[in-house]
Amino acid sequence: MELALEHAVKLDALSNYISYTKQKVGSLSYTAVIVTQLRQHIRLNITLNNKKEISNLMMALYKNPTDEDVTNKVLLLLLK
């Protein structure tokens, strides 16, 4: 799970500092929400049920870290 957190932090940095579609000023950083959710899972010792699917989706986010559809899918899996 710590590795997933490390990847989520990298994705958050990519989404903030690269030249993909820029977020609107004041908008929510969905990758930051993924980081928060993973930290909460680690802190509360919650087991991820869909590790493989979450991993695949996070790898897809490396291609475009601002893809809200993929990010929403990750968040939905984390909230199950």
C-alpha positions in Angstrom: 0.0 0.0 0.0 2.9 2.3 0.7 4.0 1.9 -2.9 0.6 2.9 -4.1 0.9 6.0 -2.0 4.3 6.8 -3.5 2.8 6.5 -7.0 -0.1 8.7 -6.0 2.2 11.4 -4.7 4.2 11.3 -8.0 0.9 11.5 -10.0 -0.2 14.5 -8.0 3.1 16.3 -8.7 2.9 15.4 -12.4 -0.7 16.8 -12.6 0.4 20.1 -11.0 3.7 20.7 -12.7 3.5 19.4 -16.3 1.9 20.8 -19.4 -1.1 18.6 -19.6 -4.5 20.2 -19.4 -4.2 22.7 -16.6 -6.7 22.7 -13.9 -8.8 25.8 -13.3 -7.6 28.0 -10.5 -9.3 27.0 -7.3 -10.4 23.6 -8.6 -9.9 20.4 -6.7 -6.9 18.3 -7.4 -8.3 14.9 -7.8 -4.9 13.3 -7.6 -4.4 14.9 -4.2 -7.7 13.3 -3.1 -6.2 9.9 -4.1 -3.2 10.6 -1.9 -5.4 11.5 1.0 -7.5 8.4 0.5 -4.5 6.1 0.4 -3.0 7.7 3.5 -6.3 7.2 5.3 -6.3 3.5 4.3 -2.8 3.1 5.6 -3.5 4.9 8.8 -6.7 3.0 9.5 -5.2 -0.3 8.3 -7.9 -0.8 5.7 -7.1 -3.5 3.0 -7.6 -2.6 -0.6 -10.0 -5.0 -2.4 -9.2 -4.1 -6.0 -5.4 -3.7 -5.8 -4.7 -4.9 -9.4 -7.4 -2.7 -10.9 -6.3 0.4 -8.9 -2.7 -0.3 -9.9 -3.7 -0.5 -13.6 -5.7 2.7 -13.4 -2.9 4.6 -11.7 -0.5 3.5 -14.4 -2.9 4.8 -16.9 -2.8 8.1 -15.1 0.9 8.4 -15.8 0.0 9.0 -19.4 -2.3 11.8 -18.5 -2.4 12.7 -14.7 -5.3 15.1 -15.3 -7.7 12.5 -16.7 -10.7 13.0 -14.4 -12.5 9.8 -15.7 -9.6 7.6 -14.7 -9.1 9.4 -11.4 -12.8 9.1 -10.6 -12.6 5.3 -11.2 -9.6 5.1 -8.8 -11.5 7.1 -6.2 -14.6 4.9 -6.5 -12.5 1.8 -6.0 -10.8 3.4 -2.9 -14.2 4.2 -1.4 -15.6 0.7 -1.7 
